[in-house]
Amino acid sequence: MDNQEKTKKKFYKKWWFWVIVVILFIAIANSGDKKTNTTTTQQNEQKEQVNQGEQAKQEVEDTTKNVPVEYKSALNKATSYSKTMYMSKQAIYDQLTSSYGEKFSAEAAQYAIDNVKADWNANALAKAKNYQSTMNMSSAAVHDQLISINGEKFTQSEADYAIQHLND
């Protein structure tokens, strides 16, 4: 038996064992490269997004750098009125310039209106829902209130949108 054991090679000394090891090594190395490439691509995309965000922020800063404080304050008020009270563009402008309201200059108020990020249709709809639920008004009465110069001062199309989507 000693001769048989001597002639019998250990498995790690056989050629097929090393072929399998090499194949496995190549497979592992390739999968690592794919993961590295995917990770690198994702990192590059994230860096690109960060750079774009920084560029956009810089552009905003550049455009607002020379904006007077009064204009920025008017814009902040306009944003607040739009988001919390769902006011129309005209109603916000009037509130900003009113001697009984914010007392901003017409120029500051116009800057605010031109730069406020608002969905006027959504504001009209929010006002319409409020009128309907708290004051039990008909759709026609709500529409009239939305477009009234003594009321909410929304445009005809904004009021029409609100009435069309009132019961959605």
C-alpha positions as CSV (number, residue, x, y, z in Angstrom):
1,M,0.0,0.0,0.0
2,D,2.9,2.3,0.5
3,N,3.6,2.3,-3.2
4,Q,0.0,3.0,-4.1
5,E,0.0,5.9,-1.7
6,K,3.2,7.3,-3.1
7,T,2.0,7.1,-6.6
8,K,-1.3,8.6,-5.7
9,K,-0.8,12.3,-5.9
10,K,-2.5,14.6,-3.4
11,F,-5.4,16.5,-4.9
12,Y,-3.7,19.9,-4.8
13,K,-0.8,18.5,-6.9
14,K,-3.1,17.5,-9.8
15,W,-3.4,19.8,-12.8
16,W,-7.3,19.9,-12.8
17,F,-7.2,21.3,-9.3
18,W,-5.2,24.3,-10.4
19,V,-7.4,24.9,-13.4
20,I,-10.4,25.2,-11.1
21,V,-8.5,27.5,-8.8
22,V,-7.5,29.8,-11.7
23,I,-11.1,29.8,-13.0
24,L,-12.5,30.7,-9.6
25,F,-9.8,33.4,-9.2
26,I,-10.7,35.0,-12.5
27,A,-14.4,34.8,-11.8
28,I,-13.9,36.5,-8.4
29,A,-11.7,39.1,-9.9
30,N,-14.2,39.9,-12.6
31,S,-17.1,40.2,-10.2
32,G,-15.0,42.5,-8.1
33,D,-14.3,44.7,-11.1
34,K,-18.0,44.8,-12.0
35,K,-18.8,45.9,-8.4
36,T,-16.0,48.4,-8.5
37,N,-17.2,49.8,-11.9
38,T,-20.8,50.0,-10.6
39,T,-19.6,51.6,-7.4
40,T,-17.4,54.0,-9.3
41,T,-20.2,54.9,-11.6
42,Q,-22.6,55.5,-8.7
43,Q,-20.0,57.6,-7.0
44,N,-19.4,59.6,-10.2
45,E,-23.2,60.2,-10.6
46,Q,-23.5,61.3,-7.0
47,K,-20.6,63.7,-7.4
48,E,-22.2,65.1,-10.6
49,Q,-25.5,65.6,-8.7
50,V,-23.7,67.4,-5.9
51,N,-21.9,69.6,-8.4
52,Q,-25.1,70.4,-10.1
53,G,-26.7,71.2,-6.8
54,E,-23.8,73.4,-5.8
55,Q,-24.0,75.2,-9.2
56,A,-27.7,75.8,-8.8
57,K,-27.1,77.1,-5.3
58,Q,-24.3,79.4,-6.5
59,E,-26.6,80.7,-9.3
60,V,-29.3,81.5,-6.8
61,E,-26.8,83.2,-4.6
62,D,-25.4,85.1,-7.5
63,T,-28.9,86.3,-8.6
64,T,-29.9,87.2,-5.1
65,K,-26.6,88.7,-4.1
66,N,-27.5,92.1,-5.5
67,V,-31.1,91.9,-4.4
68,P,-32.0,94.4,-1.7
69,V,-33.0,93.1,1.7
70,E,-36.5,94.7,1.3
71,Y,-37.1,92.6,-1.9
72,K,-35.9,89.4,-0.1
73,S,-38.2,90.1,2.8
74,A,-41.1,90.7,0.5
75,L,-40.4,87.4,-1.2
76,N,-40.3,85.6,2.1
77,K,-43.7,87.1,3.1
78,A,-45.2,86.3,-0.3
79,T,-44.0,82.7,0.1
80,S,-45.5,82.5,3.6
81,Y,-48.9,83.9,2.5
82,S,-49.0,81.5,-0.4
83,K,-48.1,78.4,1.6
84,T,-50.1,79.1,4.8
85,M,-53.1,81.2,3.7
86,Y,-53.4,80.0,0.1
87,M,-53.7,83.6,-1.2
88,S,-53.9,84.6,-4.8
89,K,-51.1,86.4,-6.6
90,Q,-53.1,89.7,-6.6
91,A,-54.2,89.3,-3.0
92,I,-50.5,88.8,-1.9
93,Y,-49.4,91.8,-3.9
94,D,-52.1,93.9,-2.4
95,Q,-51.2,92.7,1.1
96,L,-47.5,93.4,0.6
97,T,-48.1,97.0,-0.6
98,S,-51.0,97.9,1.7
99,S,-50.5,100.7,4.2
100,Y,-52.5,98.5,6.6
101,G,-50.5,95.4,5.7
102,E,-46.8,94.9,5.0
103,K,-46.0,98.4,3.6
104,F,-43.5,97.2,1.0
105,S,-42.7,99.3,-2.0
106,A,-44.4,98.4,-5.2
107,E,-41.1,97.3,-6.7
108,A,-40.3,94.9,-3.8
109,A,-43.8,93.5,-4.0
110,Q,-43.5,93.0,-7.7
111,Y,-40.2,91.3,-7.3
112,A,-41.8,89.0,-4.7
113,I,-44.7,88.1,-7.0
114,D,-42.3,87.5,-9.9
115,N,-40.1,85.2,-7.9
116,V,-42.5,83.3,-5.5
117,K,-42.8,79.6,-6.1
118,A,-46.5,79.0,-5.9
119,D,-49.1,76.9,-7.5
120,W,-52.0,79.4,-7.9
121,N,-54.4,76.7,-9.0
122,A,-53.7,74.7,-5.9
123,N,-54.1,77.8,-3.8
124,A,-57.5,78.5,-5.4
125,L,-58.6,75.0,-4.8
126,A,-57.6,75.1,-1.1
127,K,-59.5,78.3,-0.6
128,A,-62.6,76.8,-2.4
129,K,-62.5,73.7,-0.2
130,N,-62.3,75.9,2.9
131,Y,-65.3,78.0,1.8
132,Q,-67.3,75.0,0.9
133,S,-66.6,73.1,4.2
134,T,-66.6,76.0,6.7
135,M,-69.2,78.3,5.2
136,N,-71.4,75.7,3.4
137,M,-71.3,77.8,0.2
138,S,-72.5,76.6,-3.2
139,S,-70.1,76.1,-6.0
140,A,-71.3,79.2,-7.7
141,A,-70.9,81.3,-4.6
142,V,-67.4,79.9,-4.0
143,H,-66.5,80.8,-7.6
144,D,-67.8,84.3,-7.1
145,Q,-65.8,84.7,-3.9
146,L,-62.7,83.4,-5.5
147,I,-62.7,86.0,-8.4
148,S,-64.2,88.9,-6.5
149,I,-62.0,92.0,-6.2
150,N,-63.4,92.3,-2.7
151,G,-62.7,88.6,-2.1
152,E,-59.8,86.4,-3.0
153,K,-58.8,88.0,-6.3
154,F,-58.0,84.8,-8.2
155,T,-58.0,84.8,-11.9
156,Q,-61.0,83.4,-13.8
157,S,-59.0,80.3,-14.9
158,E,-57.7,79.6,-11.4
159,A,-61.3,79.8,-10.0
160,D,-62.6,77.6,-12.8
161,Y,-59.8,75.1,-12.0
162,A,-60.8,75.1,-8.3
163,I,-64.5,74.6,-9.0
164,Q,-63.7,71.7,-11.5
165,H,-61.6,69.9,-8.8
166,L,-63.6,70.9,-5.8
167,N,-65.2,67.5,-5.1
168,D,-62.2,65.4,-6.2
